[in-house]
Amino acid sequence: MQVQEIMSRSPACCGRADTIRDAAQIMAEKSVGSVPVVNDMGEPVGIVTDRDICCGA
């Protein structure tokens, strides 16, 4: 099995200027443990996880 077979094709994302609260709300609404962070062009530049938020990574 390959990753492409189980990956989310349109994941919920947040922007670099969004707050931690925004990211946490997206995770809660979508029942996910992480969200990709995208730049103004929609390109991925990072990821925020629930662990990052709770542990202050």
DSSP file (Angstrom, degrees, kcal/mol; ACC not computed):
  #  RESIDUE AA STRUCTURE BP1 BP2  ACC     N-H-->O    O-->H-N    N-H-->O    O-->H-N    TCO  KAPPA ALPHA  PHI   PSI    X-CA   Y-CA   Z-CA
    1    1 A M              0   0    0      0, 0.0     2,-0.3     0, 0.0     3,-0.0   0.000 360.0 360.0 360.0 141.3    0.0    0.0    0.0
    2    2 A Q    >   -     0   0    0      1,-0.1     3,-1.8     0, 0.0     4,-0.5  -0.770 360.0-115.1-110.1 156.4    1.2    3.5   -0.8
    3    3 A V  G >> S+     0   0    0     -2,-0.3     3,-2.0     1,-0.3     4,-1.8   0.872 112.8  64.9 -54.1 -40.8    0.7    6.8    1.0
    4    4 A Q  G 34 S+     0   0    0      1,-0.3    -1,-0.3     2,-0.2     5,-0.0   0.723  93.8  62.5 -59.2 -20.3   -1.3    8.1   -1.9
    5    5 A E  G <4 S+     0   0    0     -3,-1.8    -1,-0.3     1,-0.2    -2,-0.2   0.717 118.3  23.2 -78.1 -20.7   -3.9    5.5   -1.3
    6    6 A I  T <4 S+     0   0    0     -3,-2.0    -2,-0.2    -4,-0.5    -1,-0.2   0.462  94.7 114.7-123.0  -4.8   -4.8    6.8    2.1
    7    7 A M  S  < S-     0   0    0     -4,-1.8     2,-0.5     1,-0.1    -3,-0.0  -0.242  71.4-108.4 -70.5 156.7   -3.8   10.5    2.1
    8    8 A S        -     0   0    0      1,-0.1    -1,-0.1     2,-0.0    -2,-0.1  -0.744  24.5-160.6 -81.1 126.5   -6.2   13.4    2.4
    9    9 A R  S    S+     0   0    0     -2,-0.5    -1,-0.1     1,-0.3    -2,-0.0   0.741  86.4  28.6 -83.9 -23.3   -6.3   15.1   -1.0
   10   10 A S  S    S-     0   0    0      2,-0.0    -1,-0.3     3,-0.0     3,-0.1  -0.573  84.0-174.3-133.9  70.7   -7.7   18.4    0.3
   11   11 A P        -     0   0    0      0, 0.0     2,-0.2     0, 0.0    24,-0.1  -0.302  33.7-103.4 -69.6 150.0   -6.5   18.7    3.9
   12   12 A A        -     0   0    0     14,-0.1     2,-0.3    18,-0.1    -2,-0.0  -0.535  50.0-170.9 -66.1 136.6   -7.6   21.6    6.1
   13   13 A C        -     0   0    0     -2,-0.2     2,-0.3    22,-0.2    24,-0.2  -0.815  17.7-150.4-128.0 165.7   -4.8   24.1    6.3
   14   14 A C  E     -a   37   0A   0     22,-2.2    24,-2.5    -2,-0.3     2,-0.2  -0.938  20.9-118.7-131.7 160.7   -3.8   27.2    8.1
   15   15 A G  E >   -a   38   0A   0     -2,-0.3     3,-1.3    22,-0.2    24,-0.2  -0.533  27.8-108.8 -95.3 164.3   -1.8   30.2    7.1
   16   16 A R  T 3  S+     0   0    0     22,-1.0    23,-0.1     1,-0.3    -1,-0.1   0.803 119.1  51.6 -61.5 -29.7    1.4   31.5    8.7
   17   17 A A  T 3  S+     0   0    0      2,-0.0    -1,-0.3     0, 0.0     0, 0.0   0.543  86.4 108.5 -86.8  -7.2   -0.4   34.5   10.2
   18   18 A D  S <  S-     0   0    0     -3,-1.3     2,-0.1     1,-0.1    -4,-0.1  -0.288  72.3-112.8 -66.3 156.0   -3.1   32.4   11.8
   19   19 A T     >  -     0   0    0      1,-0.1     4,-2.1     4,-0.0     5,-0.2  -0.412  20.6-111.5 -85.4 164.6   -3.1   32.1   15.6
   20   20 A I  H  > S+     0   0    0      1,-0.2     4,-2.7     2,-0.2     5,-0.2   0.887 122.0  56.1 -58.7 -39.2   -2.5   28.9   17.6
   21   21 A R  H  > S+     0   0    0      2,-0.2     4,-2.5     1,-0.2    -1,-0.2   0.908 104.6  52.0 -61.0 -42.3   -6.1   29.1   18.5
   22   22 A D  H  > S+     0   0    0      2,-0.2     4,-2.3     1,-0.2    -2,-0.2   0.936 111.1  47.0 -58.4 -47.3   -7.1   29.1   14.9
   23   23 A A  H  X S+     0   0    0     -4,-2.1     4,-2.3     1,-0.2    -2,-0.2   0.912 112.3  49.7 -62.3 -43.1   -5.0   26.0   14.2
   24   24 A A  H  X S+     0   0    0     -4,-2.7     4,-2.4     1,-0.2    -1,-0.2   0.885 110.1  51.3 -63.9 -38.4   -6.4   24.3   17.3
   25   25 A Q  H  X S+     0   0    0     -4,-2.5     4,-2.9     2,-0.2     5,-0.2   0.911 109.0  50.0 -65.8 -42.2  -10.0   25.1   16.2
   26   26 A I  H  X S+     0   0    0     -4,-2.3     4,-2.3     2,-0.2    -2,-0.2   0.933 111.3  49.5 -60.3 -45.6   -9.4   23.7   12.7
   27   27 A M  H  X>S+     0   0    0     -4,-2.3     5,-2.0     1,-0.2     4,-0.9   0.914 113.0  46.7 -60.3 -43.3   -8.0   20.5   14.2
   28   28 A A  H  <5S+     0   0    0     -4,-2.4     3,-0.5     1,-0.2    -2,-0.2   0.927 113.3  48.1 -65.5 -44.9  -11.0   20.1   16.6
   29   29 A E  H  <5S+     0   0    0     -4,-2.9    -1,-0.2     1,-0.2    -2,-0.2   0.865 120.4  37.2 -63.8 -36.5  -13.5   20.8   13.8
   30   30 A K  H  <5S-     0   0    0     -4,-2.3    -1,-0.2    -5,-0.2    -2,-0.2   0.452 104.9-126.1 -96.1  -2.1  -11.9   18.3   11.4
   31   31 A S  T  <5 +     0   0    0     -4,-0.9     2,-0.3    -3,-0.5    -3,-0.2   0.928  64.8 133.0  54.3  49.6  -11.0   15.8   14.1
   32   32 A V      < -     0   0    0     -5,-2.0    -1,-0.2    -6,-0.2    -2,-0.1  -0.876  58.9-139.9-126.0 160.6   -7.3   15.8   13.0
   33   33 A G  S    S+     0   0    0     -2,-0.3    17,-2.8     1,-0.1    18,-0.4   0.375  82.9  24.3-101.2   2.3   -4.1   16.0   15.0
   34   34 A S  E     - B   0  49A   0     15,-0.3    15,-0.2    16,-0.1    -1,-0.1  -0.991  57.2-157.2-160.2 157.2   -2.2   18.2   12.6
   35   35 A V  E     - B   0  48A   0     13,-2.5    13,-2.5    -2,-0.3   -22,-0.2  -0.999  25.6-119.6-137.8 138.1   -2.7   20.9    9.9
   36   36 A P  E     - B   0  47A   0      0, 0.0   -22,-2.2     0, 0.0     2,-0.5  -0.449  24.4-135.2 -68.7 148.4   -0.3   21.9    7.1
   37   37 A V  E     -aB  14  46A   0      9,-2.6     8,-3.4   -24,-0.2     9,-1.3  -0.925  25.1-166.5-105.3 130.3    0.8   25.6    7.2
   38   38 A V  E     -aB  15  44A   0    -24,-2.5   -22,-1.0    -2,-0.5     2,-0.1  -0.837  14.3-128.2-119.1 155.1    0.7   27.3    3.8
   39   39 A N    >   -     0   0    0      4,-2.4     3,-2.1    -2,-0.3    -1,-0.1  -0.193  48.8 -80.0 -85.7-174.2    2.0   30.5    2.4
   40   40 A D  T 3  S+     0   0    0      1,-0.3    -1,-0.1     2,-0.1   -25,-0.0   0.695 132.1  53.8 -63.7 -19.0    0.0   33.2    0.5
   41   41 A M  T 3  S-     0   0    0      2,-0.1    -1,-0.3     3,-0.0    -3,-0.0   0.369 119.8-108.2 -95.0   3.8    0.3   31.1   -2.7
   42   42 A G  S <  S+     0   0    0     -3,-2.1    -2,-0.1     1,-0.3     3,-0.0   0.586  72.8 141.2  81.5  10.3   -1.1   28.0   -1.0
   43   43 A E        -     0   0    0      1,-0.1    -4,-2.4     2,-0.0    -1,-0.3  -0.678  59.0-106.5 -86.9 138.7    2.2   26.2   -1.0
   44   44 A P  E     +B   38   0A   0      0, 0.0    -6,-0.3     0, 0.0     3,-0.1  -0.416  42.8 165.1 -65.9 133.9    3.1   24.1    2.1
   45   45 A V  E     -     0   0A   0     -8,-3.4     2,-0.3     1,-0.3    -7,-0.2   0.408  62.6 -31.6-125.2  -5.9    5.7   25.7    4.3
   46   46 A G  E     -B   37   0A   0     -9,-1.3    -9,-2.6     2,-0.0     2,-0.3  -0.979  56.2-107.0 176.5-168.6    5.3   23.6    7.5
   47   47 A I  E     -B   36   0A   0     -2,-0.3     2,-0.4   -11,-0.3   -34,-0.0  -0.993  12.5-153.7-148.4 144.7    3.0   21.7    9.8
   48   48 A V  E     -B   35   0A   0    -13,-2.5   -13,-2.5    -2,-0.3     2,-0.3  -0.984  17.7-165.8-119.2 132.1    1.5   22.3   13.2
   49   49 A T  E  >  -B   34   0A   0     -2,-0.4     4,-1.8   -15,-0.2   -15,-0.3  -0.741  35.2-113.6-113.4 163.4    0.5   19.3   15.4
   50   50 A D  H  > S+     0   0    0    -17,-2.8     4,-2.5    -2,-0.3     5,-0.2   0.843 120.4  55.9 -62.0 -31.8   -1.6   19.0   18.5
   51   51 A R  H  > S+     0   0    0    -18,-0.4     4,-2.6     2,-0.2     6,-0.3   0.895 102.6  54.6 -66.8 -40.0    1.6   18.1   20.3
   52   52 A D  H  >>S+     0   0    0      1,-0.2     5,-1.2     2,-0.2     4,-1.2   0.917 112.3  45.0 -56.7 -42.8    3.2   21.3   19.2
   53   53 A I  H  <5S+     0   0    0     -4,-1.8    -2,-0.2     2,-0.2    -1,-0.2   0.934 117.8  40.4 -70.1 -46.7    0.3   23.2   20.7
   54   54 A C  H  <5S+     0   0    0     -4,-2.5    -2,-0.2     1,-0.2    -1,-0.2   0.807 125.4  35.8 -75.7 -27.4    0.1   21.4   24.0
   55   55 A C  H  <5S-     0   0    0     -4,-2.6    -1,-0.2    -5,-0.2    -2,-0.2   0.474 103.4-123.2-105.6  -3.2    3.8   21.1   24.5
   56   56 A G  T  <5       0   0    0     -4,-1.2    -3,-0.2    -5,-0.2    -4,-0.2   0.897 360.0 360.0  66.3  42.7    4.9   24.5   23.1
   57   57 A A      <       0   0    0     -5,-1.2    -1,-0.1    -6,-0.3    -4,-0.1   0.496 360.0 360.0 -63.4 360.0    7.3   23.0   20.5
